[in-house]
Amino acid sequence: MGLSFEEVLKRAEANRSEMFQFLRELVAIPSESCQEEQVVQRVGEEMEKVGFERVEIDPMGNILGYIGRGKHLLALDAHLDTVAVGDPELWDFDPFAGYEDEEVIGGRGTSDQKGGMASMVYAGKLIKDLGIEDDFTLIMTGTVQEEDCDGLCWQYIIEEDRIRPEFVVSTEPTSGRIARGQRGRMEIKLATRGISCHGSAPERGENAIFKMAPILEELQGLHTRLQDDPFLGRGSLTVSEIFSRSPSRCAVADGCTISIDRRLTAGESREFAMEQIRELPAVKKAGVEVSLYGYDRPAYTGLVYPTEAYFPSWTVAEDHPACRTMIDAYKHLFQQNPVVDKWTFSTNGVSITGRYNIPCIGFGPGHEDQAHAPNEKTWKEELVRAVAMYSVIPMVYVKCHAKDMEGQRPV
């Protein structure tokens, strides 16, 4: 390597104050999905400041910063959009003021997922400062619209930007663990139709809400029968929204629609999950339309890149070269074995691995239970450790595992 892993950790520590300030500045910029332009620009400024060789923004608005010019193409990914703050009364501090104490930095996006972005950028600085470029090209992506439609950004990067890394490190929060998979999900819509009439004589019509009632009970029962997987866990199903349509409050409803959040474990495909619902007796009796939601919201650039709301489950085998790279980098840096686990929530890996079979492994500062929560925070020590990890992963991969990647599949 030319220098010790202890030196990498030491130099990562030396940049902590500068990185923390950068993260606080990112948090101060509100950036809900499709409103990421200002935070993308701020990331670009920092990439150029610390010495990235090239910085580009693609037509969707994703920012791509390049380190190195070697033959092995690798990527680190962080999404830059956040969810809304929610009820401000539930926050103990201003979610955009950059709260900081000795241990944590607080604010919307600190764990999910601007902390990962800050660590990535300063890992790029560390690679340049230490001169540990090798036969790799490292792309650091700050992606958009993930909270709205996870994986859409990487559909665009792979299909339209024509970028296909050998493997991708997701910096979604993992509490400093290594994640190698997640359940998938679907956004399903069920609609019943009725016949409206005056509410004083409901027998003259057909109530679409009443037609939905037995379907709701059967969906609740289906949830308890969904299959399990020893690694990813059980599939799940919940009704997340219900809407109705009626000519007035004193009329019988002629339409009722529900939204289903269906989480997919290993072996559960889109067709399988849809057919399970279509075969429910109440669904068949009511002649219900079962369909997938679509997504076609414009990016902040104005680009519309439509897709279905289907996000496959995925895993990467623990003995896969990409996963071994992460484990070895962790062992060398921290002198202990990592915990290898999975995410509970969904990530851009639904496209990277789920759709395109490119291995994606997670390691990120912050904790899952902070995502979308009031008083969101991330831990300073995890940010620094992430800088060290991200700076040595490309080198460990090229020197130890790239030769084993050819012909490998993630699962």
N, C-alpha and C positions, 0 to 999 in steps of 0.2 A: 504493500500500500504506500510506502514511503513515509508514513507518519503513523502514530499510534491512535487507536480508538479513544484513548484517554485524552489525547490532544483535540480530537473532534469535540468531545464533550466540553472540554475547557473553552474552546473557541465558541461553541454554541452559547455557553453561559455569558461570554463577553459581549454578545450582541443582544442580550435580553432586554435592556432598557429601550433600545431603539425599536426592537420588534414590538414590545408592549405599546409603545406610543403609536406605532403604525396600526395595530389592532384597534386601539381606542379611536383612531381617526376613521377607520372603516365602520366601526359601530355607530359613529356619529352621523353617518350618511344613511338615512332610511332607504331601503332597497327591496321592497316587496316585489314579488314576481311581476315581470314586464315593466319594472321601474328601476332597473339596475344601472342605467347609463352612468350616473355620477360615480358610483362605487367602482365600476369597471375602469373608468378613467383614472381614478385614484390608484387602483392596483397597477395600471400601466405606468404611472409616474414612478411608483416605487420599484417596479421591475427594472426600469431604465436607470434609476438612481444606483441600484446595487450591482449593475453590470451584466444584465441579461443581454445576450448577443442580438436577439431579435424579439420584438413584441408586435403582435398583430391582433386585430379585432375582426372576427369573421362577420358575414352578413346577418347572422342571428344575433350577434352581440356578445358572443363568447370571446374572452381574451385568452390568447395563447402566447406564453413566454418561453423562449428557447434558450437552453444551456447546452453547449457542446455541438459537435458536428460528426459524431461517430456513426457506425452502421446500425447499432442496436437502438431502435426507437422505443422509448419508454415514456410513460406519462404519469403525472400526479394531478389529481383532480379535486377541486373544491367548488361547490356552488356558492354563488354570491348573493342569491336572493334569500329573503327571509319571509316568514309569516308575519302577520300584523301583531301589534302589541297586545291586543285584546283590552280587557278592562284595566285602565290605568290605575284604578284604585287598588288593584292587587299587587302593584309594584311598590317596593320599599325605596326605590331609587329611580331616577330618570333613565329609561331604557336607551336613550341616545346620548347620555352625558359622559360615557366612558368611565363608569364607576371603577375604582381600583383600590385595593388594600394590599397588605403584605403577601397574601396568598392567591387572590383571585382578581379577575377582571370581569365586570358585570355589564349586561346590556343585551338588547335583542341581537341575536346572531353570534354571540361569543362562542357558544358550543356548536351551534347549528347555523352557519358553518364557517364564519369568518376567521375563527381561531386557526382552523386548518389552512386557510389561505395565507395568513400572516406567517405561519411556520414554514409553509412552502417557499414563499418569497425569500425568507432569510436562510433557508437551506440552499437556495440558489446562490445567495451571496457567499455562504460558507464554502460551497464547491469552488467558486471562483477564487476566494481568498486563499484557500488551502492548495489550490492547483491540483485537485483530484479528479479533473476530467479524465475520462478514459474513452474507450471505443463505443461511446453512446451519444445519442441525442435525446435530451430530456425535455419534454414539453410539459409546462405547468399550465393547466387550464383553469380559468375562473369562469364557471359556467352559469347559465341563466335559466330561469323558468323551472328549476328543479322542484320547487315547492308546489307549483301548479301541475307539473307533468313530469315526474321523475324519468330521467333517461332520454327525454326528447332532445336535449342539447347534444348528447352523444350520438343519437341517431343522425343528427345533422353533421357532426364532426366526422363521423365515419362515412356517411353516404355522400355528403356534399363537399366537405373540405378534403375528402379522400385521405384521411389520416387513420392509420390502423396500427397502434402500438403493439409491441410484443406482449407487454402486460401493463396494467394500470394500477396505481395505488390510489385508493379513495381515502381522503382525509376526513371523512365523516367521523363524528365522535365515537370512540371505542373505549374510553377510560384507560387508554394506553395498552389495551389488549390488541390482538390480531384477529380480524374478522375475515372469514372465508365463505360467507354465504348469507342468504336471507330468504324469507318467504316472498313470494310474489303477491300481486294484488290485481283486482279488477274493479271497475266502477260499472255496476250493472243497473239498468233501469227496467222496472216493471210498470205497466200501465193497464188499468182497467177502464172500460167504457160503460156508461150508463145512459139512461134517458131522463132528462130533466122534466120536472113538473112542479106545480105549486106545492109548497111544503105542507099545506093544510090537508092535502090528499096524496100522501106519498105512494099509495098503492097504484096510482096511475102511472108512475115512472119506474125507473130501475136505478137504485142508488149505487154509484161506482165505489163509494167508500165502503159500504157494507160488503160489496163483492171482494174488496181487498182484505177484509178482516180475517177470514179463514186462511188466506195466503200468508198473512203475517204469522199466524200460529204455526203453520207448517214450516215456514222459514226458520223460526226459532227452534223447532225440533230438528231440522236439517243440520243446524249448527252443531248440535251434540253428537251427530253421527259422522262428522267429517273425518277423513283419514289422518293418521299421525305419521311422523317421520322421526327416527331416533336423533337426528341432528337438528333439523329445522323446526321440529315440533308440529303441532296440529294445525290444520287449516282452520279458518274461522269465517264467520259470516255475521254481519250485523246490519240492521236497517238504519241508515244514517239520516235520511230525509223523507218527508212525506208532504205531498202537495195535492190539492184538490181544485176542481173547477166547477163552478156553479153559476147560474145566471144571477143569483142573489143569495142573501142569507136566509131567505124564506123560500128556497127552492131546493129540490133534490139535486145532488151533485151528479153531473154527467161525465166526470173524469176524475181519476185518482192515480197518482204516480208516486212510486217509492224509489229511493236510491239504496243500493246495497253495496257495502264495502266488503268485498270477498277477498280474504287472504289465502293465498295458494301455497301449500306445502309441496314437497318434492313429489313429482308424478301427477300433479293436478294441472291439466292443460286448460286453456280457454274453453275448448269444446266440451270437455268433461264437466267443468263447473256450470256452464250454461245448460247442459242437458240435465244435470241434477235438478235444477230449478224447473225446467220445462216439464219434467216428469212428475212433479208434485201434483197430487190429485186435485187440489183446489185451483192450481194454475191451469190444469187441463180443462177443468169444468168451466172456468170463467173465460177461457179462450184468451188468456193474457198475452200481450206482446212482451217478449223478453229480449232486450238488446243491450249492447255496450254503449256507454257514453263515448263521444268523440271529444277531441280537444283541438281547437283552432283559434286560440286567442293570439293576437299579434304580439311579437316580441317588441321590446322598446325601440328596435330599429324599424318597426313596421312590418317585418317579415312574418308571414303566416306559414307554418309548417305543420299541416294537420296530421293527426295520428289517432288511433283508437286507444281508449283508456284500459289497455291490457299491459301488464308489467310482469314478465315471467319470473318465477322463482329460479334460484341458481345456487350452485355450490362449486367451490374449487377444492380438489382433493388436497389433504394435508401434506402428502408427499409430492405434490406438483412442484416443479422448479420455481414457480413464482412464489408459492407459499414458503418453500424452503429458503428462498432468498430473504424473505421477511424475518423468518425465525432465526436464521444465521446472523443477520444484521443486528437483531435485538440481543442475541446472546453475546456477540462480540462487544457491543457497546455497554450493556448493563450487567454483564456477568451473571445472568440468571436466565432460566427458561421462561418464555412468555406464556401467557394464557391464550390459547387459540380458541376462538368462539365464533359467534355469528351476531348479526344485527337483528333486533326485533322489528325495527322499522324498515322502510324501503329507501333505496339509494339509486344513484345513476348506474349501479351495477346491473339493474334490470335490462339495460340496453347493452352495456359493455360485454357482460358475460351471457345474460339471459337471451338476448337477441343475436349477438355476433360472435359468441364463443371466444372472446378475448378474456384471458384470466384477469380478474379484478380481486385485489386483496386490500383489506382495510386496516388502517392504523391512524388514529386521529386523536388530538387533544379534545378534552371535553367529554361530557357524559350524555348518554341517550336520554336520561330522565330530565335533562335541562332543555331538550328540544321542545319548542313551542310553549314553554312554561313561563309564567311570570317570574321575575327575579332571575332570569337566565344568567348563568355565569360559566366561566372556564377557569382552569387552574394554571397558574404560571409555570409550575414545575413541569406539567404535561406539555405545555407549549415549547419549552426548551428541549425536552427530550424528543419531541417530534422533529424539531430542527435537526438534531443530530441524526435521527433515523433517516429522514428524507435525504440528507446529504450523502449517506453511505450506501443506501439501497442500490443506486445504479452501479456503483463500483463493485459491490458484492455480487450483483447479478452477472455482470460482464466477466468477472474473474472466476466465478464458481459455478454458475448455473445456466448461463446462456446456451452453452453447448448441448444441454439436455432438453432445451425447449422444443427443438424441431420435432414435429409430429405429435406433440403432446396435446391433449384435450383437457380443458379445465376439470371436467367431472371424472 
